[in-house]
Structures are given as C-alpha cells and as structure tokens.
Amino acid sequence: MSRFDDDYDGPDDREESEDTEPMIRELRAEIVRLEAQLDQLSASARERAEESAVIAAQLADLQTRVARLEARRKRDMLFMRVTWVFIVGSLSLTAYTLYSQLSK
C-alpha cells in the first residue's frame, strides 16, 4: 500500500476499511505478541551469556587448581623418589658395613 492510497475516499474504500479494521487489530495484536516474544528471547539470550561467563570463570578456576595439584603431585613424586634413593643407599651402606665387620 502506498502513501497515496489514503487520499482517495471512494465508496469502495469505506467498505474495505470496515473489512480491514478487524484484520488490522489482529495484526497489531500479533505484532505486540511477537515483540513480547522477541523481548523474552533477548532476555533469555542475555541470561545465557551471563551464565556462560560465570561457567567459563569457574572452568578457568578449576583448570588453575588442577594445574597446581599436578605440580604438587610431581613435586611429591620427586621427593618420594629421592627419599627412596636415600633409604636404599642407607640400607646398602648399613649392610656393607655389617658385612665388612662380620668378615674380619
């Protein structure tokens, strides 16, 4: 419909106007309903984005904790290996000393 269609007020125009008013009201109601639905979807998308940001922050925190725990585990394993080396070395020296004293 162009902007020049409103200038003509013929008899056909009034009949069409009476028929189109309920249709226009229905279309306007549909537009309002769709706009409300669009607002709800936009709000849902914003909430989802906020939740995603929170989850991403929690994930980063958990990854940092896991990295720290892995570093601690590696350090503890190294300490245990060194401790075992000292224990085995000490026992070997003790056994060597006992053996050398018994063989005299």
Number of C-alpha atoms within 10 A of each C-alpha: 5 5 6 7 9 9 7 9 9 8 9 9 13 11 10 10 13 10 11 12 11 11 12 12 11 12 12 12 12 12 12 12 12 12 12 12 12 12 12 12 12 12 12 12 12 12 12 12 12 12 12 12 12 12 12 12 12 12 12 12 12 12 12 12 12 12 12 12 12 12 12 12 12 12 12 12 12 12 12 12 12 12 12 12 12 12 12 12 12 12 12 12 12 12 12 12 11 11 11 10 9 8 6 5
